[in-house]
Amino acid sequence: PFRVPVDYVALNLPHYPTIITQPMDLATVSSNLERGRYGTVADLRRDIDLIWQNAIDFNGPTSWIGADASTLREHTKRKFSQSGFADTAAIALDAAAPPPAA
C-alpha cells in the first residue's frame, strides 16, 4: 500500500472513488516533486498527509492499513519537524541545496 495509485477496478472496490475523492500515493508525490509541482514544504506535506488520511478513511483507523498509515503519519510529521524547514519554505529542485542553518 501507499506506493502506487489504488487500482480500485482490479481490486474490485467500486465504492473507492465515492469515499476517496482525492487519491494520492507516494509515486505521484515523487513525480510531482521531480516536476516541480510543489511550491512550498506545506504543499508537499499536504499531499503526503493525504496518502495517510485516505488510507485511514477508506480502511478504518483500526485496520492494519489504517494503523500503518497512522504510524507513518506520525513518522512523517516528526521528520518534517526535524528537518528545520518551515512550511512556507520554497522547494528548490537543486538537490545540492544545503539544509537551513540551525
GIHUZI-V896501 format. One record per residue. N is the residue number from 1. RES is the residue in one letter. SS is DSSP state (hx for helix, st for strand, lp for the rest). PSI is psi in whole degrees, 0 to 359 (NA if undefined). Layout:
n=N res=RES ss=SS psi=PSI
n=N res=RES ss=SS psi=PSI
This chain:
n=1 res=P ss=lp psi=160
n=2 res=F ss=lp psi=333
n=3 res=R ss=lp psi=325
n=4 res=V ss=lp psi=163
n=5 res=P ss=lp psi=144
n=6 res=V ss=lp psi=122
n=7 res=D ss=lp psi=82
n=8 res=Y ss=lp psi=337
n=9 res=V ss=lp psi=309
n=10 res=A ss=lp psi=327
n=11 res=L ss=lp psi=2
n=12 res=N ss=lp psi=52
n=13 res=L ss=lp psi=67
n=14 res=P ss=lp psi=338
n=15 res=H ss=lp psi=353
n=16 res=Y ss=hx psi=310
n=17 res=P ss=hx psi=344
n=18 res=T ss=hx psi=336
n=19 res=I ss=hx psi=316
n=20 res=I ss=lp psi=100
n=21 res=T ss=lp psi=346
n=22 res=Q ss=lp psi=79
n=23 res=P ss=lp psi=148
n=24 res=M ss=lp psi=149
n=25 res=D ss=lp psi=167
n=26 res=L ss=hx psi=326
n=27 res=A ss=hx psi=320
n=28 res=T ss=hx psi=318
n=29 res=V ss=hx psi=314
n=30 res=S ss=hx psi=315
n=31 res=S ss=hx psi=315
n=32 res=N ss=hx psi=321
n=33 res=L ss=hx psi=314
n=34 res=E ss=hx psi=330
n=35 res=R ss=lp psi=4
n=36 res=G ss=lp psi=29
n=37 res=R ss=lp psi=356
n=38 res=Y ss=lp psi=121
n=39 res=G ss=lp psi=325
n=40 res=T ss=st psi=168
n=41 res=V ss=hx psi=322
n=42 res=A ss=hx psi=322
n=43 res=D ss=hx psi=315
n=44 res=L ss=hx psi=313
n=45 res=R ss=hx psi=321
n=46 res=R ss=hx psi=314
n=47 res=D ss=hx psi=322
n=48 res=I ss=hx psi=316
n=49 res=D ss=hx psi=328
n=50 res=L ss=hx psi=324
n=51 res=I ss=hx psi=309
n=52 res=W ss=hx psi=318
n=53 res=Q ss=hx psi=319
n=54 res=N ss=hx psi=317
n=55 res=A ss=hx psi=320
n=56 res=I ss=hx psi=316
n=57 res=D ss=hx psi=318
n=58 res=F ss=hx psi=317
n=59 res=N ss=hx psi=343
n=60 res=G ss=lp psi=146
n=61 res=P ss=lp psi=339
n=62 res=T ss=lp psi=355
n=63 res=S ss=lp psi=164
n=64 res=W ss=hx psi=325
n=65 res=I ss=hx psi=316
n=66 res=G ss=hx psi=319
n=67 res=A ss=hx psi=317
n=68 res=D ss=hx psi=319
n=69 res=A ss=hx psi=319
n=70 res=S ss=hx psi=318
n=71 res=T ss=hx psi=315
n=72 res=L ss=hx psi=325
n=73 res=R ss=hx psi=314
n=74 res=E ss=hx psi=319
n=75 res=H ss=hx psi=315
n=76 res=T ss=hx psi=315
n=77 res=K ss=hx psi=316
n=78 res=R ss=hx psi=317
n=79 res=K ss=hx psi=319
n=80 res=F ss=hx psi=319
n=81 res=S ss=hx psi=317
n=82 res=Q ss=hx psi=337
n=83 res=S ss=hx psi=331
n=84 res=G ss=lp psi=359
n=85 res=F ss=lp psi=131
n=86 res=A ss=lp psi=153
n=87 res=D ss=lp psi=333
n=88 res=T ss=lp psi=355
n=89 res=A ss=lp psi=136
n=90 res=A ss=st psi=148
n=91 res=I ss=lp psi=119
n=92 res=A ss=lp psi=144
n=93 res=L ss=lp psi=353
n=94 res=D ss=lp psi=107
n=95 res=A ss=lp psi=342
n=96 res=A ss=lp psi=359
n=97 res=A ss=lp psi=131
n=98 res=P ss=lp psi=156
n=99 res=P ss=lp psi=164
n=100 res=P ss=lp psi=151
n=101 res=A ss=lp psi=143
n=102 res=A ss=lp psi=NA
